[in-house]
Amino acid sequence: MPGHEGSQERHRWLEGLYEANADRVMGYLLHRTDRETAQEVVSETFLLAWRKQKSVPGDALPWLLAAARRLLANRVRSDLRRQALAERMQTVMDGAPPKAFEDRVGDREHTFKVLMLLTETDREVLLLTGWYDLTAQRAAKVLGCSRAAYTLRLHRARKRFRTALNNQTSLTTIDSEVSA
């Protein structure tokens, strides 16, 4: 069978790609969503890689992370639309105002609080370098921008993070002094 050999090659390619990168893609997603959703998006990511095998570069991790990021963003947008609709329907039925965002967010440790003060873009840039240990070149591929643009974004995000961290630390110190 002429096509059978090519199919086995593609399967071996996908298995190798999965073995080499699935844990990192899963880790990336687990910092953004729950385990079940992360597992589903990992599957979707590698299915996409299978479909677009010719587009996947030799250094596949940035491509896979970018794909996972887009797939998760699509899912989140869809979930948010569905949640907003459910809340609107509930509000109409109850006549009560929807819960405030602050009511849904629990207490987090200090650094996480500060990270959450930043924009999604700033958090993403900081985490790609600081948490996932990607080089500027590889992180730029994930975000779909040039290395220079990524480096500038990283510099600005670090600056905003330091400012937010200093502001939060000052507020925490003031709160501690007032309650003492």
C-alpha positions in Angstrom: 0.0 0.0 0.0 1.6 3.3 -1.1 -0.3 5.6 1.3 0.1 3.3 4.3 3.8 4.0 4.7 3.3 7.8 4.6 0.5 7.5 7.2 2.8 5.6 9.6 5.4 8.3 9.1 2.9 11.0 10.0 1.8 9.0 13.1 5.4 8.7 14.2 5.9 12.4 13.7 2.9 13.2 15.8 3.9 10.8 18.5 7.3 12.3 18.7 5.9 15.8 18.7 3.5 14.9 21.5 6.1 13.2 23.6 8.5 16.1 23.2 6.0 18.9 23.9 2.8 17.8 25.5 3.9 18.3 29.1 5.1 21.9 28.4 1.9 22.7 26.5 -0.2 21.3 29.4 1.8 23.3 31.9 1.3 26.4 29.9 -2.5 25.8 29.8 -2.8 24.8 33.5 -1.6 28.3 34.5 -4.6 29.7 32.5 -7.4 27.2 33.1 -8.6 24.2 34.9 -7.2 20.7 34.3 -10.1 19.4 32.3 -10.2 22.3 29.9 -6.4 22.2 29.6 -6.5 18.5 28.7 -9.1 19.2 26.0 -7.1 22.2 24.6 -3.9 20.0 24.5 -5.8 17.5 22.4 -7.2 20.2 20.1 -3.7 21.7 19.8 -2.1 18.4 18.7 -5.1 17.7 16.4 -4.4 21.1 14.8 -0.7 20.2 14.5 -1.7 17.0 12.8 -3.9 18.8 10.3 -1.3 21.5 9.7 1.8 19.3 9.8 3.5 21.2 6.9 3.1 24.5 8.8 4.7 23.2 12.1 8.3 24.4 12.2 11.2 22.3 13.5 11.2 24.2 16.8 7.5 23.3 17.4 7.1 24.5 21.0 6.4 28.2 20.2 4.0 27.2 17.4 2.2 24.8 19.8 2.0 27.3 22.6 0.6 30.0 20.2 -1.9 27.5 18.9 -2.9 26.5 22.4 -3.2 30.1 23.4 -5.5 30.9 20.5 -7.6 27.8 21.1 -8.0 28.6 24.8 -8.9 32.2 24.0 -11.6 31.0 21.6 -13.0 28.7 24.3 -12.8 31.4 27.0 -14.6 33.9 24.7 -17.3 31.3 24.0 -17.6 30.4 27.7 -17.8 34.1 28.7 -20.6 34.7 26.1 -22.5 31.7 27.4 -22.0 32.8 31.1 -23.0 36.3 30.4 -26.2 35.1 28.7 -27.0 32.8 31.7 -26.4 35.7 34.1 -28.6 38.0 32.0 -31.3 35.4 32.0 -31.0 34.8 35.7 -31.1 38.6 36.4 -34.2 38.9 34.4 -35.8 36.0 36.2 -34.6 37.1 39.7 -34.8 40.9 39.2 -31.4 41.0 41.1 -28.2 42.7 39.8 -25.4 40.3 38.5 -22.6 39.6 41.0 -19.7 42.1 40.9 -16.4 40.8 39.7 -14.8 41.5 43.0 -17.3 39.0 44.7 -16.1 36.2 42.5 -12.3 36.6 43.0 -10.9 35.0 46.2 -7.8 36.1 48.1 -4.5 35.3 46.4 -1.0 35.5 47.5 0.7 38.9 47.1 2.5 38.3 43.8 -0.5 36.8 42.2 -2.5 39.9 43.3 0.0 42.1 41.7 0.1 40.1 38.5 -3.7 40.3 38.3 -3.4 44.1 38.5 -1.6 44.0 35.2 -3.2 43.6 31.8 -3.5 40.2 30.2 -0.9 41.2 27.7 1.6 42.2 30.4 1.0 39.0 32.4 1.5 36.9 29.2 4.8 38.5 28.4 6.1 38.2 31.9 5.1 34.5 32.2 6.5 33.5 28.9 9.9 34.6 29.9 9.8 34.2 33.7 7.7 31.1 34.1 8.1 29.2 30.8 11.7 30.2 30.4 11.3 31.0 26.7 13.9 33.1 24.9 12.8 36.4 23.4 12.8 34.9 20.0 10.7 31.9 21.0 8.3 34.0 23.1 7.9 36.4 20.1 6.8 33.5 18.0 4.1 32.6 20.5 2.8 36.1 20.5 3.2 36.5 16.7 5.4 39.6 16.9 9.1 40.4 16.2 11.8 39.7 18.7 12.4 43.5 19.1 8.7 44.1 19.8 8.6 41.3 22.4 11.7 42.7 24.1 10.1 46.1 24.3 6.9 44.6 25.7 8.8 42.7 28.2 10.7 45.8 29.4 7.5 47.7 29.7 5.7 44.9 31.5 8.5 44.5 34.0 8.4 48.2 34.7 4.7 48.2 35.3 5.0 45.0 37.4 7.6 46.7 39.6 5.5 49.8 40.0 2.4 47.8 40.9 4.4 45.6 43.3 5.8 48.7 45.0 2.3 50.3 45.2 0.8 47.1 46.7 3.6 46.7 49.2 3.1 50.3 50.3 -0.6 49.7 50.7 0.0 46.5 52.7 2.4 48.3 55.0 -0.1 51.1 55.6 -2.9 48.6 56.3 -0.7 46.7 58.8 0.2 49.9 60.6 -3.4 51.1 60.8 -4.7 47.8 62.2 -1.8 47.5 64.7 
